[in-house]
Amino acid sequence: MDLKKLTGSFVLSMVFIISFSNMLQAEALPSKERNTQVVAIHDIQGKLHNSKYKGQKVSDVEGVATFKYVLNGSHYIHIQTPDSKKDQDPNTSEGLIVYMGNQDFDVKEGDLVKVTGVVDEYFIDGYKDKNKTDLPVTQINARQDKGGHIEIVSHNHPLPKPVKIDKVPNKISSSDAFRTFNRNQYAIDFWESLEGMRVQFGDVRSVGPQEHGDLFTVLDKEPIETIHEGILLHENNQHGERIPFKMYDNNKAREFDVATGDKFKGPIIGYVNYGFQNYKVNVDLEQMKKLHIKGNTKPEPTTIHPDKKKLNVASYNLENFSNNTKSTTKDKAQKIAKGITVNMKNPDIVGVTEVQDNDGPNAGGPTANESYDRLIKEIQAAGGPQYKYVNIDPEMNEDGGQPNANIRVGFLYNPKRVKFDHTIPQGDANTAVAYKRGKLTLNPGRIDPGNPAFQDSRKPLVAQFKFRGEQVIMIANHWNSKNGDAALFGSQQPPVPQSEKQRQEMAHAVGQFIRQVQTNNPKANIVSVGDYNDFQWTKALKTLESYQMTNMIYSVPKEDCYTYNYHGNSQVLDHILVSNNLKYHTQLDPIHINSDFTDMSGRASDHDPLLAQIDVKKRNK
């Protein structure tokens, strides 16, 4: 027998047994306790939205520190593969975010580092439910108390060249729950392929006002769709090409006055991240200030001229206006008053939403007489008429909105122009209004307040007026908000607007009341105004139209067709609908004094008001 062969076979057998045993031990250990792996950034990022290394410990991941910031007391840096070591695959990001906890590792931009830690898919910045609604970012948790470490290899290393972006896909996602990944076709995949990386843009145009340090833009070559150089939300186009910037220092950025239509002269260099349901490009505030070019966007007055023979009605969301809250300063009251007197030219009736009780979010009762009185006095001081108000106080905390603030809908009216029928008894929070024998049973009254459709939301208010001898039935609405809807760039693709079902039920409830009025009085003049929290093409608004009502927003030129701006998409949430007998005798004007502007530039609310002029008498000829 050959002893050498026997010995060799024994040794090989022992090596195999030991190796297999070690492998089993490694599999038995939690993933974070496995032997660390030396991998590159692009390996960790991979070609999809989640890293295959999630939960595993990696060592000596090499990158150049490109950007550093502090968020909620935690320190973060972006690192990126040196240009000489990129994999040349555009689907795999060469950037990565490193989480350092509350400890600053004294890493500076331009340092070449090697990072050891655990790979996470983490929700860095967002609302409380971000882990259910948002997309995570791939990061390495390098906290020392978790076994992490950052080694500085050298200083003053050349920063990797930024990826120049001259086009962002218009479509947001493939709408197949992330089964398809195509960075050239879908914006959600495009940004994922650049996560953590340095990027560069040419000239961009703001498509919404700065808010919370966020600024939504598009490349300046993109088409202009609004009168203030913004873009419009369409039923089948949510504008994936929007470029959101997050400016640091964040607190100072909140004071940066940027309106829709302002421009920024490129090149602009930033770092791709994610937060609050959107990809964001982190940029330096001072850099953006230097590149800022102020546009020509100005608050506008209505184009409708007052006519003694025509009724002017308005819809205005006052954004949590009360007599006694920190957010509602005298300045805000003056801005609202100016909008009504100067920009709207003193409408005869104003349907108002988001009027809070007298003490706002404090724990007092739900009465709002002081809130209305304060606004009326400011309007009069601004040169307007002495309005009167129509209101029913809700029950405490039954109508949604800010806790203890008891927002409600109501009316302001000019008693010199319209008459409010005081001969009809006033309703209360829980009694449903009806229309019998040619008039309301309650004035004002609430529409079906016990209907489950209005649970934890505002109940529509109905009031009966007379203008030049003609009866006018006004309905003020503030339907449930979009809270709970999936975000356009969120984790649910396609996004589902879960809140819309309740608004459809509200539309039926309001519609059934309208049908009651029309059945009793086929020639009734009905005007329904307010913040419907939904778009003109949605089932909720189409449902309300089906009750012989016309949405006047369709009569407005497209470039003027918006009342609100959300993440850079100008859109319609506020509407004025009239009974079909009035549609050919009504003119509508959205008055853009808020949605395109910051508080610093005169904004009084987050919604633009609407003004409609109605020739009630002509309808009867």
C-alpha positions in Angstrom: 0.0 0.0 0.0 1.2 3.5 -0.9 1.5 5.3 2.5 1.8 8.7 0.8 -1.5 8.2 -1.1 -3.3 7.0 2.0 -2.0 10.0 4.0 -3.1 12.3 1.2 -6.5 10.8 1.0 -6.9 11.2 4.8 -5.8 14.8 4.8 -8.2 15.7 1.9 -11.1 13.9 3.8 -10.3 15.9 6.9 -10.2 19.2 5.0 -13.5 18.4 3.4 -15.1 17.5 6.8 -13.8 20.7 8.5 -14.8 22.9 5.6 -18.3 21.4 5.5 -18.6 21.8 9.3 -17.6 25.5 9.1 -20.1 26.1 6.3 -22.9 24.6 8.4 -21.9 26.7 11.4 -21.9 29.8 9.2 -25.4 29.0 7.9 -26.6 28.3 11.5 -25.4 31.8 12.6 -27.6 34.9 12.2 -26.7 36.7 8.9 -25.2 39.6 10.8 -22.8 37.3 12.6 -21.4 35.6 9.4 -17.9 36.2 8.3 -17.6 39.6 6.7 -17.4 39.9 2.9 -15.2 42.1 0.8 -17.5 43.5 -1.9 -17.7 46.6 -4.1 -20.5 49.3 -3.8 -22.1 48.2 -7.1 -22.2 44.6 -5.9 -24.1 45.8 -2.8 -26.5 48.0 -4.8 -27.2 45.4 -7.5 -29.7 45.9 -10.3 -32.9 46.0 -8.3 -34.5 48.1 -5.5 -33.3 45.9 -2.7 -29.8 44.6 -2.0 -29.1 40.9 -2.0 -26.7 41.6 0.8 -29.4 42.9 3.2 -28.6 41.9 6.7 -25.1 40.7 5.9 -21.9 42.2 7.2 -19.4 43.5 4.6 -15.9 44.7 5.2 -13.6 47.2 3.6 -16.1 48.6 1.1 -14.1 51.2 -0.7 -15.4 54.6 -1.7 -14.7 58.3 -1.8 -16.7 60.4 0.7 -18.7 62.9 -1.4 -21.4 64.4 0.8 -22.0 64.6 4.6 -25.0 65.7 6.6 -26.8 65.3 9.9 -30.4 64.3 10.2 -32.3 64.0 13.4 -29.1 63.8 15.3 -27.6 61.0 13.2 -24.6 61.4 11.0 -24.5 60.2 7.3 -22.0 60.2 4.5 -22.3 59.3 0.9 -19.5 57.3 -0.6 -18.9 56.5 -4.2 -16.6 54.1 -6.1 -13.5 55.8 -7.6 -13.9 56.3 -11.3 -11.2 53.8 -12.1 -13.1 51.0 -10.3 -16.6 51.4 -11.7 -18.3 48.4 -13.3 -19.7 50.4 -16.2 -23.2 49.0 -15.7 -25.7 51.9 -15.6 -28.2 49.7 -13.7 -26.0 49.3 -10.6 -25.4 52.4 -8.6 -21.8 53.3 -7.6 -23.0 55.3 -4.6 -23.9 54.2 -1.1 -25.1 55.9 2.1 -23.2 55.1 5.3 -24.9 55.5 8.7 -22.7 56.5 11.6 -25.3 56.9 14.3 -24.7 59.8 16.7 -20.9 59.6 16.3 -19.0 61.6 13.7 -16.1 59.6 12.3 -14.4 62.8 11.3 -14.6 61.8 7.6 -14.3 64.7 5.2 -15.4 65.1 1.6 -12.6 63.8 -0.6 -11.4 61.2 1.9 -10.9 57.7 0.4 -12.4 55.3 3.0 -13.0 51.6 3.7 -16.3 50.9 5.4 -17.2 47.8 7.5 -20.7 47.2 8.7 -24.1 45.6 8.1 -26.0 46.3 4.9 -29.5 47.7 5.6 -32.5 48.7 3.5 -33.4 51.6 5.7 -36.1 54.3 5.8 -33.9 57.3 6.6 -36.4 60.2 6.6 -40.2 60.1 6.4 -43.5 60.0 8.2 -44.3 57.7 11.1 -45.6 55.0 8.8 -42.6 55.3 6.3 -41.7 51.6 6.7 -45.2 50.8 5.2 -45.4 53.5 2.5 -41.9 54.5 1.4 -39.0 52.9 -0.5 -35.9 52.3 1.6 -32.3 53.3 0.7 -29.5 50.8 0.7 -26.9 51.7 3.4 -24.2 50.3 5.5 -24.7 50.6 9.2 -21.2 51.5 10.4 -22.0 52.2 14.1 -19.1 51.2 16.2 -21.3 49.6 18.9 -22.6 47.3 16.1 -19.2 46.3 15.0 -18.9 48.9 12.3 -15.8 50.8 11.3 -14.6 53.4 8.9 -11.0 53.5 7.9 -9.6 56.7 6.2 -7.1 55.5 3.6 -6.1 58.9 2.2 -7.2 62.5 2.0 -7.9 64.9 -0.9 -8.9 62.2 -3.3 -10.5 63.4 -6.5 -14.3 63.2 -6.3 -15.9 60.8 -8.8 -17.3 62.6 -11.8 -21.0 63.3 -11.4 -23.4 61.6 -13.8 -24.8 64.2 -16.1 -28.5 64.1 -16.4 -30.2 65.6 -19.4 -33.4 63.5 -19.3 -35.5 61.8 -16.6 -38.2 59.3 -17.7 -41.8 60.7 -17.8 -43.4 57.5 -16.6 -43.0 56.7 -12.9 -43.1 52.9 -12.8 -44.0 49.8 -14.7 -47.0 49.4 -12.3 -46.3 45.7 -11.9 -45.1 45.6 -8.3 -41.4 46.1 -9.2 -41.2 43.0 -11.3 -39.9 45.1 -14.2 -36.7 47.2 -13.8 -36.0 49.6 -16.6 -34.1 52.8 -15.8 -34.5 54.2 -19.3 -38.3 54.0 -19.2 -39.3 54.5 -15.5 -38.3 57.3 -13.2 -38.5 55.1 -10.1 -35.9 52.7 -11.5 -33.8 55.6 -13.0 -33.3 57.2 -9.5 -32.7 53.8 -7.9 -29.9 53.2 -10.3 -28.3 56.4 -9.1 -29.0 56.0 -5.4 -26.2 57.7 -3.3 -24.4 59.0 -6.4 -23.2 62.4 -7.5 -25.3 63.8 -10.3 -25.3 66.9 -12.3 -28.0 68.9 -14.0 -28.1 71.8 -16.3 -30.6 74.7 -16.0 -33.8 73.7 -14.1 -37.1 75.4 -13.5 -39.1 75.4 -10.3 -42.5 73.8 -10.7 -43.7 74.6 -7.2 -42.8 76.8 -4.3 -40.1 75.9 -1.8 -41.6 74.0 1.1 -39.8 72.4 4.1 -36.5 72.8 2.3 -37.8 70.8 -0.6 -37.8 72.1 -4.1 -39.5 70.4 -7.1 -38.1 71.3 -10.5 -37.9 70.1 -14.1 -35.1 70.6 -16.6 -35.8 74.0 -18.1 -36.3 72.5 -21.6 -39.4 70.7 -20.4 -42.7 72.1 -21.7 -44.5 74.9 -19.8 -48.1 74.0 -18.9 -49.3 76.7 -16.5 -49.5 80.5 -16.6 -46.7 80.5 -14.1 -44.4 78.1 -15.9 -45.4 75.0 -13.9 -46.7 71.6 -15.0 -50.2 70.2 -14.7 -51.2 66.9 -13.2 -53.1 64.9 -15.8 -55.2 61.7 -15.4 -52.6 59.7 -17.2 -49.5 61.8 -16.6 -48.0 62.3 -13.2 -44.8 63.7 -14.5 -42.0 61.3 -13.5 -39.5 63.8 -14.9 -39.8 66.1 -11.9 -36.4 66.6 -10.1 -36.8 67.1 -6.3 -34.0 68.8 -4.4 -33.5 68.6 -0.7 -31.6 71.7 0.5 -29.2 71.7 3.5 -29.1 73.5 6.0 -32.7 72.4 6.1 -33.9 74.9 8.7 -32.5 77.9 6.8 -33.8 76.5 3.5 -37.4 76.9 4.8 -36.8 80.7 4.5 -35.6 80.5 0.9 -38.2 82.3 -1.2 -38.7 80.3 -4.4 -41.9 80.5 -6.4 -43.1 78.4 -9.3 -41.3 79.6 -12.5 -38.0 80.6 -10.8 -34.9 79.2 -12.4 -31.6 77.8 -11.3 -28.5 78.2 -13.6 -26.6 75.0 -14.0 -24.4 73.1 -13.5 -26.1 71.9 -10.3 -24.4 69.0 -8.5 -26.2 66.9 -5.9 -26.4 63.5 -4.3 -29.3 61.1 -4.8 -31.3 60.1 -1.7 -34.9 59.4 -0.6 -37.2 60.7 2.0 -40.9 61.4 2.6 -42.2 59.3 -0.2 -39.9 60.7 -2.9 -36.4 60.4 -4.3 -34.5 63.6 -3.4 -31.3 65.1 -4.6 -29.4 66.5 -1.7 -27.8 69.8 -2.5 -26.2 72.6 -0.6 -28.5 75.6 0.2 -25.8 78.2 -0.4 -25.0 76.7 -3.8 -28.7 76.9 -4.8 -29.0 80.5 -3.6 -26.1 81.5 -5.9 -27.7 79.8 -8.9 -31.2 81.2 -8.2 -32.8 83.4 -10.9 -36.0 85.0 -9.7 -38.9 84.6 -12.2 -41.8 86.8 -13.1 -44.5 85.0 -11.2 -46.8 87.4 -9.3 -50.1 87.0 -7.4 -52.9 87.9 -9.8 -56.3 89.6 -9.4 -59.4 88.0 -10.9 -60.2 88.8 -14.5 -63.9 88.8 -13.7 -65.3 92.3 -13.3 -68.0 92.9 -10.7 -71.4 93.4 -12.2 -74.4 94.6 -10.1 -76.7 92.3 -12.0 -74.6 89.2 -11.6 -73.9 87.1 -8.5 -70.2 86.5 -7.6 -69.6 83.4 -5.4 -66.2 82.2 -4.3 -64.6 79.1 -2.7 -61.7 79.5 -0.4 -59.8 77.0 1.8 -58.3 79.1 4.6 -55.8 76.4 5.8 -56.6 76.1 9.5 -57.6 79.7 10.2 -58.6 80.5 13.7 -58.7 83.4 16.1 -56.0 82.1 18.4 -53.3 79.8 17.1 -49.6 80.3 16.6 -49.9 79.4 12.9 -52.6 82.0 12.4 -50.9 85.3 13.0 -52.4 88.7 12.2 -50.3 88.7 9.1 -52.2 85.6 7.8 -55.6 87.2 8.5 -54.5 90.3 6.6 -53.3 88.1 3.7 -56.7 86.3 3.5 -58.5 89.7 3.7 -56.4 91.1 0.9 -57.1 88.1 -1.3 -60.9 88.6 -0.8 -60.9 92.4 -1.3 -58.1 93.0 -3.8 -57.7 89.7 -5.7 -61.4 88.6 -5.6 -62.9 92.0 -5.7 -65.3 91.4 -2.8 -67.5 88.4 -3.8 -71.1 88.4 -2.7 -70.8 84.9 -1.1 -67.7 83.1 0.0 -67.8 79.4 0.8 -64.9 78.9 3.3 -63.3 75.7 4.5 -60.8 74.9 7.3 -62.2 77.5 9.7 -61.0 76.4 13.1 -62.7 77.0 16.4 -61.8 80.1 18.5 -58.8 78.6 20.2 -57.5 76.4 17.4 -55.9 73.2 18.5 -56.3 74.0 22.2 -58.8 72.0 24.2 -61.6 74.6 24.3 -65.0 74.1 22.8 -65.9 74.0 19.1 -67.4 77.5 18.7 -65.9 79.7 16.0 -67.6 83.1 16.4 -64.4 84.8 17.2 -62.6 83.3 14.3 -65.2 84.5 11.9 -65.4 87.9 13.5 -61.7 88.4 13.3 -61.6 87.7 9.6 -64.6 89.9 8.9 -62.9 92.8 10.7 -59.7 92.3 8.7 -61.7 92.3 5.5 -63.4 95.5 6.4 -60.1 97.1 7.4 -58.7 96.2 4.0 -61.5 98.1 2.3 -64.0 95.3 1.9 -67.7 95.1 2.9 -68.9 94.2 6.4 -69.6 90.5 5.7 -71.8 88.3 7.9 -71.2 84.6 8.5 -73.2 81.4 8.3 -72.0 78.5 10.5 -73.0 75.4 12.4 -70.5 74.4 15.1 -69.5 70.7 14.9 -69.4 68.4 17.9 -66.0 68.2 19.5 -63.4 66.3 17.5 -66.1 64.7 15.3 -65.2 66.3 11.9 -61.5 65.4 11.5 -58.6 67.7 10.9 -56.2 68.9 13.5 -57.2 67.5 17.0 -59.2 69.9 19.1 -59.4 72.5 16.3 -62.7 71.4 14.9 -62.4 72.7 11.3 -65.6 73.3 9.6 -67.2 74.8 6.4 -69.2 78.0 6.3 -70.1 81.1 4.4 -69.3 84.8 4.4 -71.9 86.9 2.7 -72.4 90.6 1.9 -75.9 91.5 3.3 -76.0 94.6 0.9 -75.9 92.2 -2.1 -77.7 89.0 -1.0 -80.3 88.2 1.6 -80.1 85.3 4.0 -83.5 83.9 5.0 -83.7 84.2 8.8 -87.3 83.1 8.9 -86.2 79.5 8.6 -84.8 77.9 11.8 -81.1 77.2 12.0 -79.9 73.6 12.1 -77.5 71.9 14.5 -74.6 69.5 14.2 -76.8 66.3 14.1 -80.0 67.2 12.3 -80.3 66.6 8.6 -81.5 69.4 6.3 -84.2 68.8 3.7 -85.9 70.8 1.0 -89.7 71.0 1.1 -92.4 73.2 -0.4 -89.8 75.3 -2.2 -87.4 76.0 0.6 -84.9 74.5 3.1 -86.3 73.1 6.3 -83.2 74.5 8.1 -81.1 77.5 7.3 -78.3 76.7 7.5 -78.5 73.0 7.7 -76.1 70.0 7.4 -76.5 67.3 4.7 -77.1 63.9 6.3 -74.7 64.3 9.2 -75.4 60.8 10.4 -74.3 59.2 7.1 -71.2 57.0 7.6 -69.7 58.7 4.5 -69.0 61.7 6.6 -67.5 59.9 9.6 -64.5 61.8 11.0 -64.9 64.4 8.2 -66.7 67.6 7.5 -70.4 67.6 7.0 -71.5 69.7 4.0 -73.4 72.9 4.9 -76.4 74.2 3.0 -77.7 77.8 3.1 -80.5 79.6 1.3 -80.0 83.1 -0.1 -81.8 85.5 -2.4 -80.2 87.5 -5.1 -82.3 90.0 -7.0 -85.4 88.1 -6.0 -84.0 84.7 -7.1 -83.5 81.9 -4.7 -80.0 80.4 -4.6 -79.1 77.2 -2.7 -75.4 77.2 -1.7 -73.6 74.0 -0.6 -70.1 74.2 1.1 -68.0 71.0 1.0 -64.7 69.8 2.5 -64.4 66.1 1.6 -62.0 63.7 3.3 -58.4 64.2 2.6 -56.0 61.9 0.6 -54.3 60.6 3.8 -53.7 56.9 3.4 -53.3 57.0 -0.4 -50.2 55.3 -1.8 -47.5 57.8 -2.9 -46.5 58.1 -6.6 -42.9 57.1 -5.7 -43.8 54.8 -2.8 -43.5 51.1 -2.1 -46.9 50.2 -3.6 -46.8 50.2 -7.4 -49.2 51.0 -8.9 -50.3 53.4 -6.2 -53.9 52.9 -4.9 -56.0 55.9 -3.9 -57.7 54.3 -1.0 -59.4 57.5 0.3 -61.4 58.0 -2.9 -64.0 55.4 -2.0 -65.2 57.6 0.9 -65.4 60.6 -1.4 -67.6 58.7 -3.8 -70.0 58.0 -0.9 -69.9 61.6 0.0 -70.7 62.6 -3.6 -73.8 60.3 -3.5 -74.9 61.8 -0.2 -74.6 65.4 -1.5 -76.1 64.3 -4.9 -79.2 62.8 -3.2 -79.9 66.1 -1.4 -79.5 67.9 -4.8 -81.9 65.5 -6.4 -84.4 66.2 -3.6 -84.1 70.0 -4.3 -84.5 69.5 -8.0 -87.5 67.1 -7.7 -89.3 69.7 -5.5 -88.1 72.7 -7.6 -86.9 71.8 -11.1 -85.7 75.4 -11.7 -83.7 75.6 -8.5 -80.4 77.5 -8.7 -77.8 75.3 -6.9 -74.2 76.1 -6.4 -71.8 73.6 -4.7 -68.4 74.9 -3.7 -65.4 73.8 -1.7 -62.3 71.7 -1.3 -63.3 68.3 -2.6 -59.8 66.8 -2.2 -60.1 65.2 -5.6 -59.4 65.8 -9.3 -62.0 66.6 -11.9 -61.7 63.2 -13.7 -62.2 61.1 -10.6 -65.2 58.9 -9.9 -66.1 61.1 -6.9 -66.5 64.3 -9.0 -68.1 62.5 -11.9 -70.6 61.1 -9.4 -71.6 64.5 -8.2 -71.9 65.7 -11.8 -74.3 62.9 -12.5 -76.9 64.7 -10.3 -77.5 67.3 -13.1 -74.5 69.4 -12.0 -71.8 70.9 -14.1 -68.2 71.3 -12.9 -67.2 74.7 -14.2 -63.5 73.9 -14.0 -63.9 72.4 -17.6 -64.6 75.9 -18.8 -61.2 77.2 -17.7 -58.2 77.4 -20.1 -55.9 74.5 -19.5 -52.9 76.7 -18.4 -55.1 78.2 -15.7 -56.7 74.9 -14.5 -55.2 74.4 -11.0 -55.8 75.4 -7.4 -53.1 73.5 -5.5 -49.5 72.3 -5.9 -48.3 69.0 -4.5 -44.7 67.9 -5.1 -44.5 70.2 -8.2 -47.7 69.0 -9.8 -50.2 71.8 -10.2 -53.7 70.3 -9.8 -57.4 71.0 -9.1 -58.7 70.0 -5.7 -61.2 72.9 -5.3 -64.3 73.1 -7.5 -67.4 75.1 -8.1 -70.3 73.1 -9.6 -73.6 74.6 -10.7 -77.0 73.1 -11.5 -77.2 72.5 -15.3 -79.6 75.3 -15.7 -76.8 77.7 -14.8 -73.9 76.3 -16.7 -74.2 78.6 -19.8 -74.6 81.6 -17.6 -71.6 81.0 -15.3 -68.0 82.1 -15.7 -65.2 80.7 -13.5 -61.7 82.1 -12.6 -59.1 80.3 -10.5 -57.2 83.1 -8.8 -53.5 82.1 -8.4 -52.4 83.9 -5.2 -51.2 81.0 -3.0 -50.3 77.7 -4.6 -47.3 79.0 -6.6 -45.9 81.0 -3.7 -44.2 80.7 -0.3 -45.3 82.4 2.9 -42.5 85.0 2.4 -44.0 86.1 -0.9 -47.6 86.6 0.3 -49.1 83.2 0.5 -52.1 83.0 2.9 -53.1 79.4 2.3 -52.0 76.3 0.5 -55.0 76.5 -1.9 -55.9 79.1 -4.5 -59.5 80.5 -4.3 -62.0 80.2 -7.1 -64.4 82.9 -8.2 -67.6 82.3 -10.2 -69.9 84.9 -11.7 -73.4 83.8 -12.3 -76.2 85.5 -14.3 -79.1 84.1 -12.3 -81.7 86.3 -13.9 -80.6 85.5 -17.5 -81.3 81.8 -16.7 -85.0 82.6 -16.3 -85.4 84.5 -19.6 
